[in-house]
Amino acid sequence: MIVGFLGLGRMGAPMAANLLAHTGRLLVHDLSEDAVAALVAKGAEAAGSAGALGEQCDVVFTSLPTPPIVREAVLGADGVTSRYSSSGHPKIICDLSTSGPQLAAELAQALAGKMMCLDAPVSGGIAGAEKGTISIMVGGPQEAFDQVRPMLEAMGKPTHMGETPGAGQTMKLVNNLLGAVAIGVTAEGMAFGIKQGLDPAKMIDVLNQSTGINSATRDKWPRSVLPRTFDFGFAAALSLKDTRLLLAEAEAAEVPLPLGQIVANYLERTLEREGPQADFTAIAKVVEEAAGLDPER
């Protein structure tokens, strides 16, 4: 089976590298020539364009930053499906991006009768992508999932959430909500404790052996907030993009998410304070400053 991978960014590149050893041929494409060259050096083949990649591949994986970019990459004039009528390829498209359930449904409907679509957003960060331990949440036809499952297992740990288009994307948005809220509430609790004179390192130790433990106390504070490096590896801008996507999807489903709104506000303030390259753990600085603490300590 010939496999294609479109989008070789911070997540896509290591996922594609892990896929290399588990497929006969891997064609890759990205706007960055350096990113393509790095994968070619490991044994992949440069497709040259998204259209050329789709024309040659049975399965195409996409890992792209925003829903509009995913839509254009799949359905656009030189997108991965643009040469389908003459080639009959691809057979399966599997979107690893966080692009939302509405776009997943749109792609499935647009390509119905031609190819099968899977939405398969991931969670676990760059380190997880490199180690092949990311969680992969998959929606779409069982038949397609069964065919690509060995490839997904080369990249991480897939779970089929259901055949409804967007099931994987919905699960990812739920995960994002819980993860982002954990950062916000941990920042608030830590700021309160620090202002009352508690040692932050001891606070994290206690929380991690108590009922307050969460993904932020377990990973983000020890790695990025306590040492004041704020370099966990996920941009606040991307986190805000995901949170806004979550809020839009929730509004369409008539589900109020007040905690999601709070997180979005924190992320907006983080970007205003720290600039466009800020890590999402820098939310802690915004909360500390509001509490009258010195975030540059």
N, C-alpha and C positions, 0 to 999 in steps of 0.2 A: 504494500500500500504506500502510495506517495503522499506525503504529508506536507502541508504548508504552514508557516507561522508568520503572521503579520503583526508587527509592533514589537520592537526589541528594546524597550525602555528598561527601567530599573527592575521591573517585575518580569517583563516579557523575555528579556535576554537570558536570565538564569532558568526560566521555565523551558525555553527552547533548547538550552544546552542540556538539560536533563532528559529532554525528549529524544535527543540525537541518538543515544545508544539503544533506543527502543523502536526504531522505525527504519525501513529500508533506505528511503531517501527523504531528506528534509530540505525543503526550499524555504527561503526566508526573504523578507522584505521589510524595509524601514526607510524613513526619510533620511536617517543618519547613515551615511556611507561607512563611517567608522564602526557603527553597531553591526552592520551587515558583515563587514570584513572580519570582525571578531568571531562571529559564528562560522563564517566560511573557513577560517583558520582552524576551527575545531571539527570540520567535516561537513558542514552544511553547504548548500548551493544557493547562490544569489539568483533570485527570480527576475529581478530587474524592475518589476512593477507589481501592483496588487492584481491587475488583470491577468498578467502572465502567470502569476502564482496560482490564481484560481483556475486558470485554463488547464494547468498540468496536474493539479492535486486532487486526490480523492477526498481528503479531509483538510479543512483549513481552520486553524486556530487564530483568533484575533485577541490582542491584548493592547487596548487603546485607551486614551485618557478620558474622553467625554462621549456622551450619547450621539451628538451630531457627527463626531469624527467616525464613530462606529458605523452609523447609518451611511455616510458617504463612502467609507471603505468597503462596505458590503454591497450597496445598491447603486453607487455612483457610476459615472460614465466609464471610468476605468477601474471600477471596484472588482472585488474577487468574483462576483457573479456576472460580470459584464459580457463574458465570452461563453456563457453557458450554452447557448443555442447551437454553437458550432462544435463545442468540445464535449458537452454532457458532463462537465466538471464545474465545481466540486459536487460531491455527493452529500457531504455533511459539512455544515459550518458550526463551529463551537466557539462562542464568544466568551472569553475569560475576563472581559472587562466588567466594571461595575457600571452598567448602563441602564438599569431599571426595567421593571416588568413590562411597562407600556411599549418600550422599544423592542423587547423580546417578542411580544405578541405581534407587533408591526412587521418585523422581519419574517416571522413564521408565516404570517398571512401572505406577505408579498412573494414568498418563495414556495408556497404550497404547491404540490404537484411536481416540483422540479427537484428539490433537495430537502433534506431534513435539517432542522435548526435546533441547536442546544444552547441554552444560556447557562454559563458555568463560572460565575464570579468566584474569586478566591479570597482567602483571608489567611494571614500569617506573616505578612511583611517580607521584606527583601531577604532576611536571613532564612525564613521558611522556604522561600522560592529557591534559594541556593541549595538548601539541604534536601529539598523534595518533600517537605513536611507540611506544606500549606493545606488548609481545608478547601475543598472544591465543592461548591453547592450547585447541583445540576438540575435544570428543568428541561423538559422536552421528551420526545418519543423514546420509549424503552428500547426499541430496536437500535436507535442511533447511539444511545448510552452504552448498550452492550458492545457495540462495535468499537467505540473509542475508549472504553473503560481501561484497557491495558495502557493506553497512552496517558490517560489522566493519572493513573497510578504511578507512572514514571515521574510525574510532576508533583504529586501530593496524595491526598486522601479524599477521593470523591464520594459523595453521597447523592443518590438520585432522589430529589425532593418531590417528584411527580411529573406526569406527562403534560401538564398544563404549561404552555409557554410563559415564561416569567417566574416559574416556581423557584428556580435557583436565585434569581435576582431578588425576589421577595425575601428569601431567607437571608441573603447578604445584607439587605437593608435593615432587617431586624438585628442582625449581628452588629452592624455599624452603630445602630442606636444605642445598644447596650454598652459597646466599647467606648463610644464618645461620652456618654453620660457618666461612665465610670471615671473618666479623666476629670470631668467637671466636678463631680461630687467629691472625689479624692482631693482635688485642689482646694475645695472649700473647707473640707475637714482639716486638712493639713494646715491651712492658713490660720484657722481658728486655734488649733493646738499650739502652733508656733508663737502666735501672739500672746497666748497664755503662759508661755515660757517652757513648753515641752521641747525636747530634743527631736528633730524630725527623723533621724535615723532610728531612734528607739521607737518612735511612733509607727514607722513602717514595719519594724520587727514585730511589734505587738499586733498590728492589723493583720499581718500575714499568718498569725497563729490564732486569729479570732474570727468572729463572724463578719467583720468588715472587709475581709480579703476580697479582692477583685483583680481584674487584669491589669489595672493601673498600679495598684500597690505591689503586685507580684512582679511585674516586669518594668513598667515605665518609670516609676519613681527610683528604684534601685539603679537602673541603667542610665537614666537621662536627667532626672530632676534633682535627686540628692547630690550628684556630682556637679550639677549646674551646667551640663554640656548641652542639654536640650537637642539631642541628636539621635532620637530613637529611630528615625528613618522614614517617617511618613509626613509629608508636607501638610501644613495647616490648610493650604489652598485646596489640596485634593480632599482633605477631610471635610472642608466646607462645601465643596462640590457634591460630595456624597450625601452630606446632611441635607442640603437643599433638594437634592433628588428625592431623598427619603420623605421630606416634608411635602413635596409636590405630589408624590404618589399617595401619601397618606391623606392629603386633602381630597384627591380624586376619589379615594375610597371612603371618605367621610369619617376618618378616624383622627380625633384630635391628639396631637403630640406636644403638649406644653414643655416637657423636658427636652424634646428635640429642638424646640424654638430657643430655649436657653442655651443649649450647646452651640447652635448656629450663631447666636449673639456673641458668645465667648470666642468663637473662631474668628468672627469678623473683627473683634477688638484685638485679638492676637495678631492678625495680619496688619492692622493699623499701627500697632505698637512695634512689631518686630520686622515688618516688611514681608515681601512676597515669598521669600525663601524660608520663612519660619517653619519649624517643626511643630506638629500639633501638641507636643508636650509643653510648649511655651504658654499654653493656656494657664499654667500654674503662675506665671509671672503676672498675668492680667488679674488673677484672683488675689494674689499677694499684694499687688499695688493697691487694689480697691480696699484691702484690709488695713492699709497703712503700713505695710511691711516694705522693706527694700528688696525688690526682686533682683537687684544686681549684687546682692551680698555674696 
